[in-house]
Amino acid sequence: MDKIEKMKDEDSHFSSVDSEGMAEFCDNHHITEPLSEHFEQFQDCFVGRFKSLEDFGVYIAELNGLFDELPIGSPLYLYFDFEFYARDLMLSGDFWQGEGSYFYFYFNR
């Protein structure tokens, strides 16, 4: 984590990078010496940090406009299982989860 903080200090382009998320990214990809290209890959795939799988599901559903066509206050929104939706996203292989951080696997394809 010290190396990550040092790189953030040296390059203002990376100053807003989530340090914990970056550390999880490096651990998952067996990166011991993060380089600027790793920061760029992290920024491309980092979705965010969420308190729960359900919160992640809500975020992705809203990001993708899943309920944009429903009228405000529609009861269908109440019946949707966001946690189950998030689990399906994880099982699809498009996302992976760290310790509270969620990542998209697009750069591996």
Backbone hydrogen bonds, N-H to C=O, Kabsch-Sander energy under -0.5 kcal/mol:
donor,donor_aa,acceptor,acceptor_aa,energy
5,E,1,M,-2.3
6,K,2,D,-2.3
7,M,3,K,-2.2
8,K,4,I,-2.3
9,D,5,E,-2.0
10,E,6,K,-1.9
11,D,7,M,-1.9
12,S,10,E,-0.5
14,F,11,D,-1.9
15,S,12,S,-1.2
17,V,14,F,-1.8
19,S,17,V,-0.7
22,M,18,D,-2.6
23,A,19,S,-2.3
24,E,20,E,-2.2
25,F,21,G,-2.5
26,C,22,M,-2.7
27,D,23,A,-2.5
28,N,24,E,-2.6
29,H,25,F,-1.8
30,H,27,D,-1.2
31,I,26,C,-3.0
32,T,30,H,-0.7
38,H,35,L,-0.9
39,F,35,L,-1.6
40,E,36,S,-2.1
41,Q,37,E,-2.2
42,F,38,H,-2.6
43,Q,39,F,-2.6
44,D,40,E,-1.8
45,C,41,Q,-1.6
46,F,42,F,-2.5
47,V,102,Y,-2.8
48,G,102,Y,-1.3
50,F,100,G,-2.3
56,F,52,S,-1.7
57,G,53,L,-2.3
58,V,54,E,-2.5
59,Y,55,D,-2.3
60,I,56,F,-2.4
61,A,57,G,-2.4
62,E,58,V,-2.5
63,L,59,Y,-2.7
64,N,60,I,-2.2
65,G,62,E,-1.1
66,L,61,A,-2.8
68,D,65,G,-1.4
70,L,67,F,-1.3
74,S,71,P,-1.8
77,Y,74,S,-1.0
78,L,74,S,-0.5
78,L,75,P,-0.5
79,Y,75,P,-1.0
79,Y,76,L,-0.6
80,F,76,L,-0.8
80,F,77,Y,-0.6
82,F,80,F,-1.0
85,Y,81,D,-2.2
86,A,82,F,-2.4
87,R,83,E,-2.3
88,D,84,F,-2.4
89,L,85,Y,-2.1
90,M,86,A,-2.1
91,L,87,R,-2.5
92,S,88,D,-1.6
93,G,90,M,-1.1
94,D,89,L,-0.7
95,F,89,L,-0.7
96,W,103,F,-2.2
98,G,101,S,-3.2
100,G,98,G,-1.7
102,Y,48,G,-2.4
103,F,96,W,-2.7
104,Y,45,C,-3.0
105,F,94,D,-3.3
108,N,105,F,-1.9
109,R,106,Y,-1.6
